[in-house]
Amino acid sequence: MSLADTSPILDDLNHPADRPPHPDVVADRLGPAGAAVYATLFDRAGRVVSRAELARAAGIADLGPRRCDALMVDIRRLVGADRLITVRRRGWMLAR
């Protein structure tokens, strides 16, 4: 994956690059499930959030693990690879 593939799509959001955008700013770009997952990560920014905690808090318990991973890819593309951190065997963390 090249740097161009992982750079955030924040240019047209008019958002400072030094912090993650508010969930209201990105909701229409992620769809309902993605927006719920992002809001959960945003509320817990700086903390590792497990897949199970995301499923409960974001209301996506009925989605499979692959769909959850796909939502993370969408979020990572939007906010940048350096902003959404995968913590192996533990979950994900949205950097502050």
Buried (B, 14 or more C-beta within 10 A) or exposed (E): EEEEEEEBEBEEBEBEEEEBBEBEBBBEBBEEBBBBBBBBBBEBBEEBBEBEBBBEBBBBEEBEEEEBEBBBEBBBBBBBBEBBEBEEEEBBBBBE
